[in-house]
Amino acid sequence: MLGSRARLSLPLLLPLRQMGTAAARTETVTRAVTGTVTGAGLREQGLPSVPLAFEDPRAFQVKTMGELLRALGVFQLCSFPVLVNHCGKLMSVARRLLGKRGFSLFLRPTVYRQFVAGENETEISHSMEKMSVLGLRPMLAVPIEEDLGESTGEKRYEDNMEAMLECVRMSHCNAWSKDPMMQLKVTALLSPELCVKLTTLMSEQPFDLDLLVRGLDGESISLRGLDEKENAHLVCGLRRINRIAEESVHKVRVLVDAEYTYMNPALSLLTTAMMKKFNKNDAWIWNTYQCYLKESRSLIQEAISVSQKEGFCLGVKLVRGAYMEKERKLAEKEGRLDPIHNSWEETNSSYNGSLNAVLEAISDQPGRYRIIVATHNEESVRLAAQRVEELGIDRDDGSVCFGQLLGMCDHVSLTLAKEGYSIYKSVPYGSVDDTLPYLVRRAQENRTVLQGIRKERDLLRQELHRRLRPRLTTAAV
């Protein structure tokens, strides 16, 4: 059904994406002033692009009536803080009252369908085909991760590895988009407790990057400060990480997620070892940098420096960050300085400064650096597009792309796609039971984003009113 809808939506999209391509130069200038020509059309005519605008409800013309109504309903629910803050408890109660089947029937056409691609490959493919028609690219995310106290043993980590290998296969084998990406959480393959201990040891002693690379190669390494059992688990974890990287290199770009500050240094160390091994000629393994952290700018500069020193290509996923409340509470409890910027403005400055540093590195050494501007913030998206043009970066070579969550910020995503930018949507998949913990965690981490989607709701309403107006007029007559 989704596949047929995708084909029906194609004629609606093409006029948006092809505006200005056949116009004369003088007509293009006029249309640029009135805002009816795409930036791609201006570039073809050798004219400067106009700033990106995310105010036009026509971006949602490609959505069906059902999709408009579902998005409006879900976003309206998300605007109530009490529902977002207690969504985990509320869903648990609903599951007990409705039963597993009833709860699934309730959730599937609403929240699940808004934010999840599907349960099996057929459902996922239908969703991805529609995204492809809209000019959007999927970045599949296996909804598995662990935090402290949730470790379940080697078999669970082996099962997680198989799930991620299946994600690599789906991302590569299906013709959803060129240059596919996927997300990876190290804590799905290695215990959070070990990552925390490695982080502690890193503050006391330096670790040899080459030693970890040898561990990825299958050597039975031993790190000082870990006991025999911990070293054995590290060796198994490195084998799992290496297996996924080997399967994905030259096929799928793997974006390793950042998590909490009490384990991030270890995650970055392991990711850097992966980059040194697999990113010799292109960035297949990417690391994530959270710009709400006060140290984020220095971490970006350090990553650029290490990549130059060690001779590997650097892939950067730039985010603001999603664990603010937990990080602040933990810092207060432990009596240490708050690692988060003091204000939203400081976080914005950190994000935009880090963005500019990476874009300048891309401009200086094309092909050695890549970035995904993973944000729902319109100001940062505009800045990135502006700097790409000012620095003369080729937007078609994939070195700069954008990313948003599936089901959110579509007015930005669809506008970027229309303008010819590479735009990815983070796409979780799996059963209702498998994705529910993931959705709850993401909702609570992104509560400020969810509660701030008034603009998208307003644009959806405008598009809905536009469609209903002729029917209401006819009915009145």
C-alpha positions as CSV (number, residue, x, y, z in Angstrom):
1,M,0.0,0.0,0.0
2,L,2.8,2.4,0.9
3,G,4.5,1.5,-2.4
4,S,1.4,2.5,-4.4
5,R,1.1,5.7,-2.5
6,A,4.7,6.5,-3.3
7,R,4.1,6.2,-7.0
8,L,1.0,8.4,-6.7
9,S,3.0,11.1,-4.9
10,L,5.7,11.3,-7.5
11,P,3.9,13.8,-9.8
12,L,3.3,16.1,-6.9
13,L,7.0,16.2,-6.0
14,L,8.5,16.6,-9.4
15,P,7.2,20.1,-10.1
16,L,8.8,21.2,-6.8
17,R,12.1,19.6,-7.5
18,Q,12.4,20.7,-11.1
19,M,11.3,24.4,-10.9
20,G,13.5,26.7,-12.8
21,T,15.4,24.1,-14.8
22,A,14.0,25.1,-18.2
23,A,13.5,28.8,-17.5
24,A,15.3,31.6,-19.2
25,R,17.9,33.5,-17.2
26,T,15.8,36.6,-16.8
27,E,12.7,34.6,-15.8
28,T,14.8,32.8,-13.3
29,V,15.9,36.0,-11.6
30,T,12.3,37.1,-11.4
31,R,11.2,33.8,-9.9
32,A,14.0,33.8,-7.5
33,V,12.8,37.1,-6.1
34,T,9.3,35.8,-5.6
35,G,10.6,32.6,-4.1
36,T,9.3,30.1,-6.7
37,V,12.6,28.7,-8.0
38,T,14.8,26.2,-6.2
39,G,18.4,26.9,-5.2
40,A,19.4,24.1,-7.6
41,G,17.8,26.0,-10.5
42,L,19.7,29.1,-9.5
43,R,23.0,27.3,-9.4
44,E,22.4,25.9,-12.9
45,Q,21.9,29.4,-14.1
46,G,25.1,30.6,-12.4
47,L,23.2,32.8,-9.9
48,P,23.7,33.1,-6.2
49,S,21.2,31.0,-4.2
50,V,18.5,32.6,-2.0
51,P,18.5,31.7,1.7
52,L,16.6,28.5,2.6
53,A,13.1,29.1,3.8
54,F,11.1,26.6,5.8
55,E,7.8,28.5,5.9
56,D,5.9,27.0,3.0
57,P,3.2,24.4,3.8
58,R,3.4,23.2,0.2
59,A,6.3,21.0,1.4
60,F,3.6,18.7,2.7
61,Q,1.7,18.4,-0.6
62,V,3.5,15.1,-1.0
63,K,1.8,13.7,2.1
64,T,-1.5,11.8,1.9
65,M,-4.6,13.0,3.9
66,G,-4.1,10.1,6.3
67,E,-0.5,11.1,6.9
68,L,-1.4,14.7,7.6
69,L,-4.1,13.7,10.1
70,R,-1.8,11.2,11.9
71,A,1.1,13.7,12.1
72,L,-1.3,16.4,13.5
73,G,-2.7,14.0,16.1
74,V,0.6,12.7,17.3
75,F,2.2,16.1,17.4
76,Q,-0.8,17.5,19.4
77,L,-0.2,14.7,22.0
78,C,3.5,15.5,22.0
79,S,2.8,19.1,22.9
80,F,1.6,18.1,26.4
81,P,4.6,17.9,28.7
82,V,2.8,15.5,31.1
83,L,2.3,13.0,28.4
84,V,5.9,13.1,27.2
85,N,7.4,13.1,30.7
86,H,5.3,10.0,31.7
87,C,4.9,8.3,28.4
88,G,6.8,5.1,29.6
89,K,4.4,4.6,32.5
90,L,1.3,5.5,30.5
91,M,2.3,3.0,27.8
92,S,2.9,0.3,30.4
93,V,-0.5,0.9,31.9
94,A,-2.1,0.8,28.4
95,R,-0.3,-2.4,27.6
96,R,-1.6,-4.1,30.7
97,L,-5.2,-2.9,30.1
98,L,-5.4,-3.6,26.4
99,G,-3.2,-6.7,26.3
100,K,-0.3,-7.3,23.9
101,R,-2.5,-7.5,20.8
102,G,-4.8,-4.7,21.7
103,F,-1.9,-2.4,22.6
104,S,-0.2,-3.2,19.3
105,L,-3.4,-2.5,17.3
106,F,-3.7,0.9,19.2
107,L,-0.1,1.9,18.7
108,R,0.7,0.7,15.2
109,P,-1.5,3.2,13.2
110,T,-0.5,6.2,15.4
111,V,2.8,6.7,17.2
112,Y,4.5,3.6,15.8
113,R,3.6,4.4,12.2
114,Q,4.8,8.1,12.6
115,F,8.3,7.2,14.0
116,V,9.0,3.6,12.9
117,A,9.6,2.2,9.4
118,G,8.0,-1.2,10.0
119,E,8.5,-4.6,11.5
120,N,9.8,-6.8,8.6
121,E,11.7,-6.1,5.4
122,T,8.6,-5.8,3.3
123,E,7.1,-3.1,5.5
124,I,10.5,-1.4,5.8
125,S,10.9,-1.5,2.0
126,H,7.5,0.1,1.4
127,S,8.4,3.0,3.8
128,M,11.9,3.4,2.3
129,E,10.6,3.4,-1.3
130,K,8.2,6.3,-0.4
131,M,11.1,8.2,1.2
132,S,13.2,7.7,-1.9
133,V,10.5,9.1,-4.1
134,L,10.5,12.2,-1.8
135,G,14.2,12.6,-2.2
136,L,15.0,11.5,1.3
137,R,17.6,8.8,2.2
138,P,17.2,6.3,5.0
139,M,19.7,5.9,7.9
140,L,18.6,2.7,9.5
141,A,18.8,2.4,13.3
142,V,18.6,-0.9,15.1
143,P,16.7,0.0,18.3
144,I,19.0,-1.8,20.7
145,E,21.3,-0.3,23.4
146,E,22.1,-0.8,27.0
147,D,22.9,1.4,30.0
148,L,24.5,0.5,33.4
149,G,22.8,-2.4,35.1
150,E,21.2,-3.7,31.9
151,S,24.0,-6.1,30.7
152,T,22.7,-9.5,29.8
153,G,25.7,-11.6,28.7
154,E,27.6,-12.5,25.6
155,K,24.7,-14.3,23.8
156,R,22.7,-11.1,23.8
157,Y,25.6,-9.2,22.4
158,E,26.1,-11.9,19.7
159,D,22.3,-11.6,18.8
160,N,22.7,-7.8,18.6
161,M,25.6,-8.3,16.2
162,E,23.5,-10.5,14.0
163,A,20.8,-7.9,14.0
164,M,23.2,-5.2,13.0
165,L,24.7,-7.4,10.2
166,E,21.1,-7.8,8.9
167,C,20.8,-3.9,9.0
168,V,24.0,-3.7,6.9
169,R,22.5,-6.2,4.4
170,M,19.2,-4.4,4.1
171,S,20.9,-1.0,3.8
172,H,23.2,-2.2,1.0
173,C,21.0,-4.7,-1.0
174,N,17.9,-2.5,-1.4
175,A,17.9,0.3,-4.0
176,W,16.5,2.8,-1.6
177,S,19.2,5.4,-2.0
178,K,22.8,5.8,-3.0
179,D,25.5,6.1,-0.3
180,P,23.4,4.4,2.4
181,M,24.1,4.9,6.1
182,M,23.2,3.2,9.4
183,Q,23.6,3.9,13.1
184,L,25.4,1.8,15.6
185,K,25.5,1.8,19.4
186,V,28.6,0.3,20.9
187,T,26.7,-0.5,24.1
188,A,24.7,-3.0,22.1
189,L,28.0,-5.0,21.5
190,L,30.0,-4.2,24.6
191,S,28.9,-3.9,28.2
192,P,28.3,-0.3,29.5
193,E,30.2,-1.3,32.7
194,L,33.3,-2.0,30.7
195,C,33.0,1.2,28.7
196,V,32.7,3.1,32.0
197,K,35.8,1.4,33.4
198,L,37.8,2.1,30.2
199,T,36.8,5.7,30.5
200,T,38.1,5.8,34.1
201,L,41.4,4.1,33.0
202,M,41.8,6.6,30.2
203,S,41.9,9.5,32.7
204,E,44.8,7.7,34.4
205,Q,46.9,6.4,31.5
206,P,47.0,6.7,27.7
207,F,46.0,3.8,25.6
208,D,47.8,2.7,22.5
209,L,45.5,3.1,19.5
210,D,47.5,0.5,17.5
211,L,46.9,-2.0,20.3
212,L,43.2,-1.7,19.8
213,V,43.5,-1.9,16.0
214,R,45.3,-5.2,16.6
215,G,42.4,-6.3,18.8
216,L,40.1,-5.5,15.9
217,D,42.3,-7.6,13.7
218,G,41.6,-10.6,16.0
219,E,44.7,-10.5,18.3
220,S,44.0,-11.5,21.9
221,I,45.0,-8.2,23.5
222,S,45.2,-7.4,27.2
223,L,44.7,-3.9,28.6
224,R,46.4,-2.9,31.8
225,G,43.8,-2.2,34.5
226,L,41.3,-4.8,33.3
227,D,41.0,-8.2,34.9
228,E,41.0,-11.4,32.9
229,K,37.2,-11.6,32.5
230,E,37.0,-7.9,31.4
231,N,39.9,-8.4,28.9
232,A,38.1,-11.5,27.5
233,H,34.9,-9.5,27.1
234,L,36.8,-6.6,25.4
235,V,38.3,-9.1,22.9
236,C,34.8,-10.5,22.1
237,G,33.4,-7.0,21.8
238,L,36.2,-5.9,19.4
239,R,35.6,-9.0,17.3
240,R,31.9,-8.1,17.0
241,I,32.6,-4.4,16.2
242,N,35.2,-5.5,13.6
243,R,32.8,-7.9,12.0
244,I,30.2,-5.2,11.4
245,A,32.8,-2.8,10.1
246,E,34.2,-5.4,7.7
247,E,30.8,-6.1,6.3
248,S,29.9,-2.5,5.9
249,V,33.1,-1.0,4.4
250,H,32.7,0.1,0.8
251,K,28.9,-0.6,1.2
252,V,27.3,1.3,4.1
253,R,28.6,4.2,6.2
254,V,28.4,3.3,9.9
255,L,27.6,6.3,12.2
256,V,28.6,5.4,15.8
257,D,26.4,7.1,18.3
258,A,27.6,9.0,21.4
259,E,25.9,8.3,24.7
260,Y,26.6,9.5,28.2
261,T,29.7,11.4,29.3
262,Y,30.6,8.6,31.8
263,M,31.3,6.3,28.9
264,N,31.8,8.6,25.8
265,P,35.7,8.7,26.0
266,A,35.8,4.9,25.7
267,L,33.3,4.9,22.8
268,S,35.3,7.5,21.0
269,L,38.5,5.6,21.6
270,L,37.0,2.4,20.1
271,T,35.5,4.4,17.2
272,T,38.9,6.1,16.5
273,A,40.5,2.7,16.3
274,M,37.8,1.6,13.8
275,M,38.4,4.8,11.8
276,K,42.2,4.2,11.7
277,K,41.7,0.6,10.4
278,F,38.8,1.2,7.9
279,N,39.0,4.9,6.9
280,K,42.2,4.9,5.0
281,N,40.7,6.3,1.7
282,D,37.2,7.3,2.6
283,A,35.1,7.8,5.8
284,W,33.2,4.6,6.3
285,I,33.1,4.8,10.1
286,W,31.9,8.1,11.7
287,N,31.9,9.4,15.2
288,T,29.2,11.5,16.9
289,Y,29.9,14.8,18.7
290,Q,27.4,16.3,21.1
291,C,27.6,20.1,21.0
292,Y,25.7,20.7,24.2
293,L,28.8,19.6,26.0
294,K,31.2,22.4,27.0
295,E,34.1,20.3,25.7
296,S,32.6,19.7,22.3
297,R,34.6,22.3,20.3
298,S,37.9,20.9,21.7
299,L,36.8,17.4,20.9
300,I,36.2,18.3,17.3
301,Q,39.6,20.0,17.0
302,E,41.2,17.0,18.6
303,A,39.5,14.6,16.2
304,I,40.7,16.6,13.2
305,S,44.2,16.7,14.6
306,V,44.3,12.9,15.3
307,S,42.9,12.1,11.9
308,Q,45.7,14.1,10.3
309,K,48.4,12.6,12.5
310,E,47.2,9.0,12.1
311,G,46.3,9.3,8.4
312,F,42.7,8.4,8.3
313,C,39.5,10.1,6.9
314,L,37.2,11.6,9.5
315,G,33.4,11.2,9.4
316,V,31.5,13.5,11.8
317,K,27.9,13.2,12.9
318,L,27.2,16.6,14.6
319,V,24.3,16.7,17.1
320,R,23.3,19.0,19.9
321,G,22.7,16.1,22.3
322,A,19.8,14.3,24.0
323,Y,20.8,13.4,27.5
324,M,20.9,16.9,29.1
325,E,18.6,16.3,32.1
326,K,20.3,13.0,33.2
327,E,23.8,14.5,32.7
328,R,23.0,17.5,34.9
329,K,21.4,15.4,37.6
330,L,24.3,13.0,37.7
331,A,26.8,15.9,37.9
332,E,25.0,17.4,40.8
333,K,24.7,14.1,42.6
334,E,28.5,13.5,42.2
335,G,29.4,17.0,43.1
336,R,31.2,17.8,39.9
337,L,30.9,20.6,37.3
338,D,27.9,20.5,35.0
339,P,29.3,19.3,31.6
340,I,26.4,20.9,29.7
341,H,26.5,24.5,28.4
342,N,24.7,27.0,30.6
343,S,22.3,28.2,28.0
344,W,20.6,27.3,24.7
345,E,22.5,30.2,23.1
346,E,25.9,28.8,24.2
347,T,24.9,25.4,22.8
348,N,23.9,27.0,19.5
349,S,27.3,28.8,19.4
350,S,29.1,25.6,20.1
351,Y,27.2,23.7,17.4
352,N,27.7,26.4,14.7
353,G,31.3,26.9,15.6
354,S,32.0,23.1,15.4
355,L,30.1,22.9,12.1
356,N,32.2,25.7,10.6
357,A,35.4,24.0,11.7
358,V,34.5,20.8,10.0
359,L,33.2,22.6,6.9
360,E,36.5,24.5,6.6
361,A,38.4,21.2,6.9
362,I,36.3,19.7,4.1
363,S,37.0,22.8,2.0
364,D,40.8,22.5,2.6
365,Q,41.0,18.7,2.0
366,P,38.0,17.5,0.0
367,G,37.5,13.7,0.3
368,R,39.3,13.5,3.7
369,Y,36.4,14.8,5.8
370,R,32.6,14.3,5.8
371,I,29.8,15.6,8.0
372,I,26.1,15.0,8.6
373,V,24.5,18.1,10.0
374,A,22.1,16.2,12.3
375,T,19.8,18.9,13.6
376,H,16.2,20.1,13.6
377,N,17.4,23.7,14.2
378,E,16.6,25.8,11.1
379,E,19.3,28.4,11.9
380,S,22.1,25.8,11.8
381,V,20.7,24.2,8.7
382,R,20.7,27.6,6.9
383,L,24.2,28.3,8.2
384,A,25.5,25.0,6.9
385,A,23.9,25.6,3.4
386,Q,25.3,29.1,3.3
387,R,28.8,28.0,4.3
388,V,28.8,25.2,1.8
389,E,28.2,27.7,-0.9
390,E,30.7,30.3,0.4
391,L,33.5,27.7,0.7
392,G,32.7,26.3,-2.7
393,I,32.1,22.7,-1.4
394,D,30.5,20.4,-4.0
395,R,27.1,19.5,-2.5
396,D,26.9,16.5,-4.9
397,D,30.0,14.6,-3.6
398,G,28.4,13.6,-0.3
399,S,30.9,15.3,1.9
400,V,28.1,17.4,3.5
401,C,24.6,16.0,4.2
402,F,21.8,16.7,6.6
403,G,19.8,14.5,9.0
404,Q,16.6,14.5,11.0
405,L,14.5,11.9,12.8
406,L,11.8,10.0,10.9
407,G,8.4,11.5,11.4
408,M,9.7,14.9,12.6
409,C,10.9,18.1,11.0
410,D,9.6,17.1,7.5
411,H,9.1,20.7,6.5
412,V,12.9,21.1,6.8
413,S,13.8,17.7,5.3
414,L,11.5,18.0,2.3
415,T,12.7,21.6,1.6
416,L,16.3,20.4,1.7
417,A,15.5,17.5,-0.7
418,K,13.8,19.9,-3.1
419,E,16.9,22.1,-3.1
420,G,19.1,19.2,-4.0
421,Y,20.8,18.5,-0.7
422,S,21.6,15.1,0.6
423,I,19.1,14.5,3.4
424,Y,18.8,11.4,5.6
425,K,16.1,10.4,8.1
426,S,17.1,8.3,11.1
427,V,14.9,5.3,10.7
428,P,14.2,2.8,13.6
429,Y,12.5,-0.5,12.7
430,G,11.3,-3.6,14.5
431,S,8.2,-4.8,16.3
432,V,6.1,-2.7,18.7
433,D,7.7,-4.5,21.6
434,D,11.2,-4.1,20.3
435,T,10.9,-0.4,19.5
436,L,8.7,0.7,22.4
437,P,11.7,1.1,24.9
438,Y,13.6,2.9,22.1
439,L,10.7,5.3,21.4
440,V,10.1,6.0,25.0
441,R,13.8,6.8,25.6
442,R,13.9,9.0,22.4
443,A,10.7,10.8,23.4
444,Q,12.1,11.7,26.9
445,E,15.5,12.6,25.5
446,N,14.0,14.9,22.8
447,R,11.1,16.3,24.9
448,T,12.2,19.9,24.2
449,V,12.1,19.1,20.5
450,L,8.8,17.3,20.7
451,Q,7.2,20.2,22.7
452,G,8.6,22.7,20.3
453,I,7.1,21.5,17.1
454,R,4.4,24.2,17.0
455,K,5.7,25.5,13.6
456,E,5.4,22.1,12.0
457,R,1.9,21.6,13.4
458,D,0.9,25.0,12.0
459,L,2.3,24.2,8.5
460,L,0.4,20.9,8.6
461,R,-2.8,22.6,9.5
462,Q,-2.3,25.1,6.7
463,E,-1.9,22.3,4.2
464,L,-4.9,20.5,5.6
465,H,-7.0,23.7,5.4
466,R,-5.8,24.2,1.8
467,R,-7.1,20.7,0.8
468,L,-10.4,21.0,2.7
469,R,-11.2,24.5,1.4
470,P,-12.5,23.4,-2.0
471,R,-14.7,20.7,-0.4
472,L,-16.1,23.1,2.1
473,T,-16.8,25.7,-0.6
474,T,-18.5,23.1,-2.8
475,A,-20.5,21.9,0.2
476,A,-21.6,25.5,1.0
477,V,-22.8,26.0,-2.6
